[in-house]
Amino acid sequence: MSTFTITAIDEDSWPHIVRIQAEVYADIEPESVETLRSKWHNSPQCCFLCTTEQGVCAYLLAHAWHSNSPPKLYVPAPVAPLGDVLFIHDLAVSNRAAGMGVGKQMVKHLLENAEARGFRGALLVAVQNSVPFWQKFGFAQVSGPRASASYGADAQVMSLEFT
């Protein structure tokens, strides 16, 4: 059984993040490193890497948000962290870490961190048939706000209220 470690993203993380993003997204065009970095700059305490003995295998980017409507893809996050909603922008796990529980542990780590930091809930856009994954954490599909078309045809807005 492999072990893994979840750590904060730092300046040296970006080549790994860009590589994993290119590997896992087939249905949507990858975002620029500048756009990804803006999420980290907005809320660095909500952005993580996962490392195994083989190196970096996953990342999670989330940031403070001010609305129940998700931000558009390919648009940098605001400079200042605005709002008490946590927007989970991206969770990407390399194929070499598939089945290890990395994604599950990263989400649990983030949600515990977010609730402790006073966020009232979380919002995300599920892509590439990931709705069942997010439902396991209590996220529910939202009937109101829709995701921008840039997220792809099957994109689904989901939310979770913290108790």
N, C-alpha and C positions, 0 to 999 in steps of 0.2 A: 504494500500500500504506500502510495506516494504521500508525502507531506507537503504542505504549502504554507506560505507566509503572506499576510496582507499588510502592506505598508502604504505610506503616503506617497503620492506622486511628487517627483522633484524634477529639476532641470534636465537630468540625465535620462528621464523616462521616455521622452518623445520619440526617439527612433523605434523603440519597442511598441509604443502605442500605434504609430503609423503602420508598422508592419502587421500588427494584429488586425487593425481596422481593414487593411487591404485584403487580408486573408478571409475574414468572416462575412463581409458584406458583398453579396452577389446581386441583390435586388435594388440597391440604391448606390449612388455614386458617393465615394468617400468624401468626407469634409477635409478642408485644408487644416494643416497643423495650427495655423493662427486661430482659426475658429475653435478648434478643440482646446487650445491653450486658454482661450478667453473663459471657458467654463471653469477651468482650474483657477485662474486668477480671481474669478468672482467668488468662489467658495472652495479654497484649497483643502479645508478640513472635511470635505465631502467627496474627495477624489482619491482613488486607490489603485494600486497595482497588486497583482498576485504573482508570486514567484515560487517555482518548484526547484528541484535539484537541476533541472534542465534550463532554468532561466525564467524570464518574464513570460507568463502564459495568459494573462488576462488584465483588463483594466476596467474601471468603472468611473464615469464622470457624472457628477450631479452638481446642481447649483441652486441657490436661492432664486425664487421666482415670485411674482406678484399677482398672478392671475390663475383662474381655473382653466384658461385656454393655453395650450402649449405654445412655446416659441416656435418659430419657423426653423427648419433645418438650414444649414449653411450660413446662418446669421450669428455673429458673435454675441455672447452674453453681455449684459450691461456690465460696466466697469465696477460699479458698486453692487454689493449683494442686496437686492430689493425684495422684500416680501417674506412671508412666513410659510410659503409652500416650497417643498423641495422638488425640483424638477430633475428626474433621473434621465439624463441626456443619453447615456450610452453605457451598456454593459456588453463587452466583447470578450469571448473566451476562445483561445486558440484551439484548433482541432486536436492538438497533442495533449490537451488537458481535458478532453471530453470524457464525461463519466466520472470525474474525480470529485464532483460536488463543489467545484471552485465557484461557479456562478451563484449557487445557493448560499455559500458562506459569505461571499462578497456582499450580496444583498442583505443578509442578516446583519452583517457588520455595519453597513450603511444605515439601515433603518434604526438600529439601536443608537447609533451616533446622532442621527437626525432628530430623533425624539428627545434625546438628552439635550440637544442644542435648542430646543424650543420650537421646532417646526410643527405646524398643526396638521400636516398631512403631506402626501407625496403624489406626484403626477408624473405620467410618462406616456410615451407613444410606443405601443408594441408593434414591432415590424417582423417580417420574415416568420410569420406563424408562431410568435412567442407568447400569445395570449395565455395559453395553459400554464406556461412557466410562471408568469406574473400572478395568475389566479392563486397559485399555491401559497403566496404571501399575503393574500387577502385583497389584492387589487381587483377592482370591478370595472367593467366597461362603462364608459360614460356616454349617456345619450345626448348630452348637450354639445359642448364644443367639439369640433372636428379637427383632425390633424391637417396640416398643410399638405397639398398634393405632392410636395417634394419628398415626403416620407414613403411614398409608394402606395399602390392601390389597396393593399390589405391593411394599412396602418389603422390602429385602433387606440383611441385615447382611453387611458385607465387611471383610476385614482384610488387612494387609500387614505382614510382619515385615522390619525393617531388618537388613541383614547387616553 
